[in-house]
Amino acid sequence: MQSTAQTAVAAPVKNNIWIIVFIFCFLGLLIDGADLMLLSYSLTSLKQEFGLTNMQAGSLGSFTLAGMAIGGIYGGWACDRFGRVKTVVWTIVLFSIGTCALGFTQNYWQFAVFRFVSSLGLGALYVACNTLMAEYVPTRFRTTVLGTLQAGWSVGYIVATLLAGWLLPTYGWRYLFFVAIIPVTLAIVMQRLVPEPPAWVKAKAERANKAANDVRENKQPEKRESAYKMIFGDPGARSMFIFWCLTAGFLQFGYYGVNNWLPAYLETELSMNFKSMTAYLVGTYTAMILGKVLAGIAADRFGRRVVYAFGALGTALFLPLIVLYHSPEHILWMLVVFGFLYGIPYGVNATYMTESFAARYRGTAVGGAYNIGRIGAAIAPAAIGFLATQYSIGLGFLVMGAAYFICGVIPSLFIKDKQYDPQSQ
């Protein structure tokens, strides 16, 4: 048994395998981002067909984000327990089937339940893809690659925007969700082509060797220590976990609040027709892709912390400008600049977080902190729905700007760069 485990550790991984891993993870996040935006584009149709109030429409986003939070926490645990690749594969299968099922729902509660179930896979996929990629990509350009990986989400937004422009006017909202069954083929191919990363294989082999030695020496096998016990037993890891929970909470409160309601804001409060709105959003999301890629490059050169803070604080300052000073002549360039700034924190977030925790509990710590932070994400759509009912969507966006400000201040003061290197571990 010992020799088998050692062979697994020693098995070489091709130097260019990270490129294949990147392609699959990029496609995974593209699908993740597209799936998330499908709800935003179908909200107006859902309100009409199911007779929803603004609060109920906003709560569908909250069901989504609550499912993503729970899925992400368990996704981090599954990465450590069963493997990064297996977790990516099964989460794609879960959300593809669950999202397709939304096209068959007939009322608010049916939609909410299936949306929650499919979102378990969405949340787990984000954590699994980033953990997998961080353990494969070479250290010298890790943030560049992971920043580009985050652009997969934004490309997914564009894909969803184009699908919505094509399918919604002609076929209706149900067909938007039916197409979500296609990614199952990606999961099947990925499982055959992508091996588990050496860092995870090594950790698994070490556990197997220890268990084998205990059996030979007639020792009582030690109970495996909980990853959360390891995190909270280490003062440094505990502090990082708490700071990342807060940072992730405020980041996602702002990000998902704006993301969920931006199409409705452009349609209702800026009086854009649907085709104009989708064209403007393509421009916004294209700028977001550029922001994420350039953020990754800049973070490798200038550091994770400074780039993350620049993006978060820049977004916090620019949101009020859009709400208070927009006009038909200026809204396009304002949305493009906003999209660029809005993408920067997510271009750095994955690397910054994964380098804050040791390998033995990295998946659990990143998954736990980021997805406890999804509490903020789950609250945001319903909070804007409430403010839209009582006042305006624009007021909700001002609150989102305050959240971005806080999520820029916390890492600026408390979270250092490059605390652990996944490659050297």
N, C-alpha and C positions, 0 to 999 in steps of 0.2 A: 504493500500500500504506500509505503514511504517513497519507494522508487518511482511509482506512478505519479505521485504528487510532484516529485522533483522534476520529472520529465515534463509535466505540464508547465512548470515555471520556466524550465530551460528552453521550451519550444520557441524558436525565434519568430518574431512578427516582422513581415516585410516592411521596409522603411517607408514605402509609399502607401501602406494600408490606410493611413490617416486620411488620405485623399478620398478613398472610397467611403470611409466612415463619414467624412464631411458631406459628401454628396447625399448620402441617405439621411443624415441628421438635418441637413438643409431642407430636403424634401419633407421630412417629418414636421419641422417647424413651419414650413410653408402651408402644409395641410392644417396644422394647428391654428395658424393665424387666419386662414381662409374660413375655417369652421367657426371661429369666434365672431367674424364679421357677418356671417350669414344671418345671425339673429338681429344685428343692428339694421340690416337692410330689409328684413322682413317685419320689423316692428309695426310699421304703419299698416301693413296688410293684416297682421295678426290682430291689431286693435280693431280694425273694421270687421273682420270675420268673427272673432270671438267676443266682440263688444267690451274690450278692455279699457279700464281707466289708465291714466298716466302712471299711477302708483303700481297697478298690476303689470303694466308693460315694463316699468323699471325693475319690478321684482323678478321678472324672468332673467334679467341680467344678473341679479343677485343670486338666484338659484344656480346659474351657470358658474359664478365665481365661488360660491360655497362648495359646489362639487369639485371645482378645480383645486380648492384649498385642501380638501380631504384627500383627493386623489394624489396631489403633490406630496403630502406628508407620507402617505403609504407608498408612493412611488419611490421616494428616497430610501425608505426601508427596504423595498423590494430590490432596488439596485444593489444594496449591500448584501442582501440575503440570497437572491437568485441570479444576479448578474445584470449588467447594464443593457446588453443587447436583448436579452429575453424580456426585460421590462419594456423597452421601446416597442418591440414587436407586439406584445399583448395589449399595450395601451392603444396602439393604432387600431387594432382589431376592435377593442371595446368602444372607442368613440366613433369609429366609422359605422358600426352596426347601430349604435344608439342614436346617432345623428340621422341616419337614414330613416329610422323609425319615427322621427318627428314629423315626417311628411304624411304619416297616417293618423296623426292625432286629431281629435274632434272638439276639444275644449281646453280651457286654460289649465286645469289641473293635470290632464293627460300630458300636455306639452311640458309643463313644469317638471313633472316626475321624470320623463324621458330625457329632458335637457339636463337635469341633475345627474342622471346615470351616465350619460355620454360625457359629461364634463369631468367625471372622475378620471377618465382616460386622458382628456386634454391636459389636466393639471400634472399628472404623472409623466406625460410625455416630455414636457418642457424640462423638468428636472433630469430625467433620464438622458435626454439628448445632450444637455450641457455637461453632465458628469462624464458621460462616455467620451465626448469630444475633448474635454479638458485633459483626460488621461491618455489620449493618443497624440495630440498635436505637439510638435516640438516647442520647448519653452521660449525660444528667442522670438517667435511671432505668435504666441498663444492668443494674445488679446486681439491682434489683427484678424486671426482666423475665427475666433469666437464672436468678435464684433460682426464680421461678415455673416457668420451663422445666424445671428439675431436678425439680419436682414431678411432671412427666410420668412419670418413672421410678416414683415412689411410687403414682401412679394405676394404672400398669401392674401393680404388685404387687397392688393391690386387684382389678383385673380378673382377674389370674391366680388369686388366692385364690377369687374367685367362680366362675371356670371350673372350678377344681379341685373345689370343693364340689359343683358340678353334674355334671361329667363323670366324675370318678374313681369315685365309688361305683357308678354305673350302667353306664358304658361302658368304664371302664378307662383306663390311662395313655396308651395310643396315641392316643386321640382328642384329648388335650391338645395333642399335637404336630401333628396333622393340621390344626387350625384356624390354624396359623401361616402357611398359604399365603395367607390373606386380605390381608395388608399389601401384596402385589404391586400391588394396585389403587391404593394410596396413592402408590406410586412413579411409576406412569404419570401420575396427575393432577398430581403435584408437578412433574414435568419440563416439563409444558405451562404451568403457571401461575407458577412462580417463576424470575426471572432471576438470573444470577450477581451478587454484590454489586459496587458500583462500585469498591471498593478492589482487588478481584482483577482486574476488567476493566482498570483503569488500569495495574496492574503488568504484565499481559499485553501491553497496547498499547505500553507503554514498551519491552518486550523486542522486540516486532515492529518498532517504529520504529528501534531500534538495529541490528537485523539488516538492515533495508532500507537504512539509511545505509551500513553496511559493504559491502553489495553495490554501491551506487552508486559508492563511493569505492574499489572493488576491494580492500578490506581483507579479510584473513583473519578470518572470524567468530571472536569470542572464545568459548572454551569456557565454558559457563554454570557459575558457581561453585556448588559444593555448599552447600546450606543448612546442613549440619552443619559444614562448614568455616568458614562465616560465624559460626555460633554459637560454635564453639571458638576462633575467631580474635579474638573480642571478650571481654576478661576479665570485663566485667560480665555479658554474656549467658551466658558459660560458668558463672559462679558461680550465676546464677539457674537455669540448666538443672540443675546438680547438686543444688541445694537442693530444686528441685521434684521431681526424681527420688526423693530420699529421702522428702520429705513425702508424695508420691503413693504410694510403696511402703508406708509405715506406715499411711496412711489406708486403702488398699485391703486390706492384710493384716487390719486390724480389721473393716472394713465387710463384705467378702465372706465372711470367716470366720463372723461372726455371722449374716449373711444366709443363708448356705447351710445352717447347722445349727440356726437358731432353731426352725423347725417340728419337727424331730426332737427338740430339747431339750424343747419343750413337751409332745410326745406321750410321750416315754420317761421323762425325769427328773422331770417335773411331772405325769405320768399323766393328761393331758387326752385326751379322745376327739377324733376328727378334726373333728367339727362345732364343738365348743367351741374347739378350737385355731384353726380358720379365723376364727371370730368375734373371738377375741382379737387375731389378726394384722391383721384389718381395722381394729381400733381403733389398733393400733400404727402401721400405715402411714398412716392418716388423720392422726394426730398428726405423722408425718414430713412429710406434705404441708404442714401448717401451719408446721412448723419451717423448711422450705425457703423458703416464701413470705415469712415474717416475717424470716428471715435476710437475704434479698435487700433488703427494705425497710430493715432496720437497717444493712446494709453501705453503702447509699447515704447514710445519715445519719451513721453513726459511723465508717465505714471498714471495708475488707475484712479487714484483719489482725485487729483486735480481735474481730470477730464470728466469724471462722473459729476463732481460738484458743479462744474461749468454748465453741463447740460441741464441739470436739475434746477439750478438757480436761474439760468437763462429762460427756461420754460416758465418758471414762476413769474418772471417779470414780463414775459411776452403775452401770456394769456389775458391779463387785464387790458393790454393794448388792443387785442382783437375785439374784446367785448365792448370796450368803451369808444374806440376810434375807427371801427370798420366802416367802409363805404364801398359801393359797387366798383369804384375805380381802384381801390387798394386791397380788396379782400384776397385776390389771388396771390399777390406777393406775400401778404401777411400769412396766409395758410402755408405757403412754401417755406418761409422762414420758421414758422412754428413747427412744421413737420420735421425740419432738420434738427432743431433743438430738442424736440420731443423724442427723437430717436436716440440721442446720445447716451442717456443713462443705461438703456437696455443694450447698447453696443459694448458697454464695459461691465455690466452687472454680473454676467456669468463668470468671467475670469476673476473679477474682484472677490466674489463670494467663494469660489472654489479654492482660491489661494489663501483664504482666511481660516481654513480648517485642515486638520491632519487627515491622512488617507484612511485610517482605520474607522473613522466615523464621518467621512466627508459627505457621502450620499445622504445620510440621515440628517446631518447638520444643515446642509444646503436645502434639502427638501423641506425640513421642518421649519427653518427660519423663513424661507421664501413663502411657504404656504400658510404658516401662521399669519404672515403679512397679508395674505389674501382676505383676511377678515375685513381689511380696509377696502379691498376690491369688491367684496360682496356687499358692503354697505353703500358704496358710491352710486351705482345706478339708481337704487331706490331713493337715495338722498337727493339726487338731481331730479328724480321724478316728483318728489315732494316739493322741492323748490320751484319746479316748472309749473306745478299746479297752483301754488300759492303766489309765486312771483314770476320768474322767468328762467329759462335754461341758462341764459347768460349769467345770472347770479350764481347758479350752480358752478359754472366754469370759474368764477372768481374764487370760490371755496376750493376748487381743485388746484388753483394756483398757489394758495396758501399751503396746501399739502406738499406740493413740489418744493416749496421753499424749505420746509422742515426736512424733507428727505435729502436735500442738498447739504444742510447744516450738520446733520448727525455724522455722516462719514467724514466730512471735512475736519471735524474735531476729534473723532474717536476711532476710526478704522484705518489702520496702516496698510500700505501696499505690500504685496508679495511676502506674506507671513509664512507660507508653505509652498513648495514647488511640487506639483503632482508628478513631474517627470523624475525628479531625484528621489522620490519616495517609491 
